[in-house]
Amino acid sequence: MTFELSKEHEDFRRVVREFALAEVAPHAAEWDEQHRFPVELVPRMGDLGLFGLVVPEEFGGSDADFTSLCVAIEELGRVDQSVGITLSAGVGLGINPILTFGSREQKERWLPDLVAGRALAAFGLTEPEAGSDAGATRTRARLDGDSWVVDGAKAFITNSGTPITSVVTVTARTGERADGKPEISGILVPAGTPGFTVEPAYRKLGWHASDTHGLSFSNCRVPAENLLGERGRGFSQFLATLDDGRIAISALAVGLAQACLDACVEYAGSRQAFGRPIGVNQGVAFPVADLAVAVEAARLLTYKAAWLRDEQAAGRRGSAEVKQAAALAKLHSSTAAVEATRLATQVFGGAGFMEEYPVARFYRDAKILEIGEGTSEVQRMVIARGLGLPVA
Ligand SMILES: Cc1cc2nc3c(=O)[nH]c(=O)nc-3n(C[C@H](O)[C@H](O)[C@H](O)COP(=O)(O)OP(=O)(O)OC[C@H]3O[C@@H](n4cnc5c(N)ncnc54)[C@H](O)[C@@H]3O)c2cc1C
């Protein structure tokens, strides 16, 4: 048993950290202020191999592991949550469904550009009337000759409207099952398909440098072979996709909580009040000590879940164990990150409320961690069900 990442993982962490400090940190405040998605950064992340970590070499990836992806997301998240979610969603929601469920042709068509950072893909699950209850999707797709015709709308879709977005995986009702429930399937809709409209970017509380749009589909026709995996498997596809995504969001939250801890320690040691550093006061130092505990717990839960995910990929663990670990990690880490930003802002006093300091941006960026890829309530639902409780 070991509680350490491998030397390879730690070496890789240093590489990503250097990249984050050199290429991301100097611009993070400006991108945030301008609400600008830094599209020019995506190929540079691709050059570093970040999008191809879980992708086999034949499609341009390095066939590393899910743990490496979490390391990269954590390190980017320490300096810029928007860039961290761009990677997390780019791989977890963009590449992952195609890699896991796509045909050979689909993988060959889409993955090389996505891995290189020449393109981004998105995952359109949430709808204006179907979020936590994602199975209530209203978007429909009907087979008409050799085409699927998609009609409906999606809400809050990450990476869906960038200048390099190539394709969106959309969940849609494709019929009715024998038990009367909707048959849901995944369909690949290439960017620029007539009838596929990307709505204007949202005005968001945080993640200002991340790309988020509503999407609408009106008589949007794509070839029949754009069906992702088997017809009617869309529900189980998105549940599996979300399990991975939750571990990735947990890593993003660890990065944010760690950044807050670092900022608190530094500021509490240097800021003077009453003739001495504010960290002399137990009222300041003890919450920072509590934060160190929360960060450590979040990191352990996250990397245990990532390890289980890698074990699952090797056929040594089952999906139920991964699902539970992912929900546990995401629930704890996102809560810890929100608390961490609240504390950091408090430790910084008035300066913490000013955009000159990253903690103000961290405070705005944190809240979404408790919402995206399943809210905290949904994580509790998953965990309670995993415990065998008959929760509705
Ligand atoms: C910036 C951003 C990026 C996103 N990116 C994507 C993306 O790329 N792809 C995608 O498909 N989606 C994306 N989402 C959507 C996100 O996953 C949903 O917002 C989230 O799952 C919640 O759904 P909802 O907003 O419809 O809230 P609702 O489902 O309406 O929930 C509202 C509240 O009710 C609570 N609630 C609902 N049902 C229950 C219940 N049974 N028990 C207890 N409480 C309950 C929820 O926890 C929540 O607090 C993104 C969202 C944001 C804000």
The ligand as an SDF file (V2000), in Angstrom:
LIG
                    3D

 53 58  0  0  0  0  0  0  0  0999 V2000
  -20.7720   26.7030  -16.1630 C   0  0  0  0  0  0  0  0  0  0  0  0
  -21.5300   25.4120  -16.3970 C   0  0  0  0  0  0  0  0  0  0  0  0
  -21.0070   24.4700  -17.2650 C   0  0  0  0  0  0  0  0  0  0  0  0
  -21.7300   23.2890  -17.5340 C   0  0  0  0  0  0  0  0  0  0  0  0
  -21.2670   22.3990  -18.4830 N   0  0  0  0  0  0  0  0  0  0  0  0
  -22.0720   21.3870  -18.8810 C   0  0  0  0  0  0  0  0  0  0  0  0
  -21.7180   20.5520  -19.9990 C   0  0  0  0  0  0  0  0  0  0  0  0
  -20.6410   20.7030  -20.5930 O   0  0  0  0  0  0  0  0  0  0  0  0
  -22.5800   19.5830  -20.3970 N   0  0  0  0  0  0  0  0  0  0  0  0
  -23.7690   19.3860  -19.7720 C   0  0  0  0  0  0  0  0  0  0  0  0
  -24.5200   18.5150  -20.2040 O   0  0  0  0  0  0  0  0  0  0  0  0
  -24.1340   20.1350  -18.6890 N   0  0  0  0  0  0  0  0  0  0  0  0
  -23.3170   21.1280  -18.2520 C   0  0  0  0  0  0  0  0  0  0  0  0
  -23.6930   21.9270  -17.1820 N   0  0  0  0  0  0  0  0  0  0  0  0
  -24.9690   21.6600  -16.5290 C   0  0  0  0  0  0  0  0  0  0  0  0
  -24.8640   21.1340  -15.1050 C   0  0  0  0  0  0  0  0  0  0  0  0
  -24.3980   19.8030  -15.1120 O   0  0  0  0  0  0  0  0  0  0  0  0
  -26.2650   21.2860  -14.4780 C   0  0  0  0  0  0  0  0  0  0  0  0
  -26.4550   22.6780  -14.2590 O   0  0  0  0  0  0  0  0  0  0  0  0
  -26.4130   20.5310  -13.1750 C   0  0  0  0  0  0  0  0  0  0  0  0
  -26.3920   19.1310  -13.4070 O   0  0  0  0  0  0  0  0  0  0  0  0
  -27.7160   20.8910  -12.4500 C   0  0  0  0  0  0  0  0  0  0  0  0
  -28.8110   20.8640  -13.2900 O   0  0  0  0  0  0  0  0  0  0  0  0
  -29.8140   22.1260  -13.3190 P   0  0  0  0  0  0  0  0  0  0  0  0
  -28.9910   23.3360  -13.5140 O   0  0  0  0  0  0  0  0  0  0  0  0
  -30.8960   21.8430  -14.2860 O   0  0  0  0  0  0  0  0  0  0  0  0
  -30.4220   22.1830  -11.8630 O   0  0  0  0  0  0  0  0  0  0  0  0
  -31.7610   21.4450  -11.3590 P   0  0  0  0  0  0  0  0  0  0  0  0
  -31.7200   20.0080  -11.7530 O   0  0  0  0  0  0  0  0  0  0  0  0
  -32.9350   22.2550  -11.7690 O   0  0  0  0  0  0  0  0  0  0  0  0
  -31.5840   21.5310   -9.7870 O   0  0  0  0  0  0  0  0  0  0  0  0
  -31.8740   22.7230   -9.0460 C   0  0  0  0  0  0  0  0  0  0  0  0
  -31.6360   22.4130   -7.5700 C   0  0  0  0  0  0  0  0  0  0  0  0
  -32.5190   21.3560   -7.1380 O   0  0  0  0  0  0  0  0  0  0  0  0
  -31.7830   20.3030   -6.5710 C   0  0  0  0  0  0  0  0  0  0  0  0
  -32.4120   19.0190   -6.8520 N   0  0  0  0  0  0  0  0  0  0  0  0
  -32.9180   18.5910   -8.0390 C   0  0  0  0  0  0  0  0  0  0  0  0
  -33.4360   17.3580   -7.9090 N   0  0  0  0  0  0  0  0  0  0  0  0
  -33.2320   16.9870   -6.6250 C   0  0  0  0  0  0  0  0  0  0  0  0
  -33.5300   15.8090   -5.8550 C   0  0  0  0  0  0  0  0  0  0  0  0
  -34.1320   14.7440   -6.3970 N   0  0  0  0  0  0  0  0  0  0  0  0
  -33.1890   15.7950   -4.5560 N   0  0  0  0  0  0  0  0  0  0  0  0
  -32.5550   16.8500   -3.9810 C   0  0  0  0  0  0  0  0  0  0  0  0
  -32.2560   17.9910   -4.6430 N   0  0  0  0  0  0  0  0  0  0  0  0
  -32.5810   18.0480   -5.9460 C   0  0  0  0  0  0  0  0  0  0  0  0
  -30.3960   20.3950   -7.2310 C   0  0  0  0  0  0  0  0  0  0  0  0
  -29.3900   19.7400   -6.4570 O   0  0  0  0  0  0  0  0  0  0  0  0
  -30.2090   21.9000   -7.3000 C   0  0  0  0  0  0  0  0  0  0  0  0
  -29.7560   22.3860   -6.0610 O   0  0  0  0  0  0  0  0  0  0  0  0
  -22.9530   23.0590  -16.8640 C   0  0  0  0  0  0  0  0  0  0  0  0
  -23.4380   24.0000  -15.9470 C   0  0  0  0  0  0  0  0  0  0  0  0
  -22.7490   25.1730  -15.7250 C   0  0  0  0  0  0  0  0  0  0  0  0
  -23.3430   26.1960  -14.7930 C   0  0  0  0  0  0  0  0  0  0  0  0
  1  2  1  0
  2  3  1  0
  2 52  2  0
  3  4  2  0
  4  5  1  0
  4 50  1  0
  5  6  2  0
  6  7  1  0
  6 13  1  0
  7  8  2  0
  7  9  1  0
  9 10  1  0
 10 11  2  0
 10 12  1  0
 12 13  2  0
 13 14  1  0
 14 15  1  0
 14 50  1  0
 15 16  1  0
 16 17  1  0
 16 18  1  0
 18 19  1  0
 18 20  1  0
 20 21  1  0
 20 22  1  0
 22 23  1  0
 23 24  1  0
 24 25  2  0
 24 26  1  0
 24 27  1  0
 27 28  1  0
 28 29  2  0
 28 30  1  0
 28 31  1  0
 31 32  1  0
 32 33  1  0
 33 34  1  0
 33 48  1  0
 34 35  1  0
 35 36  1  0
 35 46  1  0
 36 37  1  0
 36 45  1  0
 37 38  2  0
 38 39  1  0
 39 40  1  0
 39 45  2  0
 40 41  1  0
 40 42  2  0
 42 43  1  0
 43 44  2  0
 44 45  1  0
 46 47  1  0
 46 48  1  0
 48 49  1  0
 50 51  2  0
 51 52  1  0
 52 53  1  0
M  END
$$$$
